[in-house]
Amino acid sequence: MDRPRAVVPPSERGATRIADRVVVKIASQAAREALGPLPADASPPHAGAVVHHGTARLRLHLELDYPTDIGARCSAVRRHVAERVGALVDMEVPEVVVHVERLHPVHGAAQGRTR
């Protein structure tokens, strides 16, 4: 009385939906990885995401030490976050917007420039 199991083609099995909040947590963690150690009084990076039809558009808010090459740091964060989110949740990440909310002067760096 064993009935053979019906094999359902992959295209008819349904879909997995990744919640926006999961993508946000992964993006925030990836930004922390890319930035490395932050100044003691800096807030950790946080993210926002809009997920739609297998794509994730991200916004990152972060604080940086200063002086630093802001453009290069933002580019590295953008690249790392897009790669990690894409790999971990199997989504396209066509947009990662980085907002630098605050710069933290490194103690001693500005003092050498005063006259």
N, C-alpha and C positions, 0 to 999 in steps of 0.2 A: 504494500500500500504506500510505498514511498513515491511521492510525486517529484518529478524533476523540478529543480528550482528554475524559475524564469530568469534569464539573464537580461538585465536592463542596460541598454546602451548608455555610455557615459553622458551623452548629450541630453538624456531624459531623466537623469537621476536627481536633478535639483541643483541647488546652488548653495554655496557657503557665503554668508554675509559677515564681513568684518565690521564691527561697530566703530564709529568715529572715535570713541574714547580710547579704544585699543590702539588705533593708529596714532592718536595724540601721545599716548604713553610711550610708544616705540620711538616716535620722532623726538620727544623730549630726551629720552635716554641716549639716542644716537647723537644728539647735539652735545650732551654732556661728554660723551666719548670723544667727539671731535675737538672740543675745546680744551680738554685736559684740565689741570688744576686752575681754579678760579681764585681771584682775590678773596681774602677772608670775609669781607663784608658784601660780596656779590650774591645776588639771588641766583638760584639755578635756572637754566633755560626752561622755558615752557612753550608749549605749542598749541596751535589750533589747526583743525583739519576739516575739509569738506570732502567727503567721499561720495562718489557718484559713478556707477557703472564701471567698476574696476579701476578707477583713477582716484588718486588722492592729491589734493592741492593743499599745501601746508603753509602755515605762517609760524615763524619762530621768533620769540622775544628773548633776547639775551643781553648780558652785561659783559664787558671786556675790560682787561687791564689796559693801561695806556702809559707810555707810548707803545703802539703796535701797528702793524700794517692791517688796518681795519678791512680793507677790500680783500686782501688775501685770506684773512681769517674767516670772513663771511663766506667767501667762495669755497673754502675747505669744508666749512660746516654744511653749506648747501649741498655740496657733492656727496659728503658722507651720509647725511640724512636721507637723501634721495636713494642712494644705493642700499642702505640698511632697510628702509621702509619697503622699498621695492622687493628686496630679497625675502624679508620675513613675512610679508602679507601678500606677496605675489600681485602687486598692483603697479600700474604705471604711476610715476610721480613727475608730471610735466612742470610743476611749479613749486618752488620752495622760496618763499619771501622771508628775508631776514630783517628784523627790526632790532637795531642796537639801541637799547633803552638807556644805558648808562655806561660811562667810561670811568674806570677807577684808576687814578694816578698811582703809579708805582712809587713808593716812598724812596726818595733819593734821586729819582730820575729828573724831576722838575727842579730840584734844588741845585743841580749842577749848571743849570741854564740861567739862573738869576744873576744879576750884576749889581 
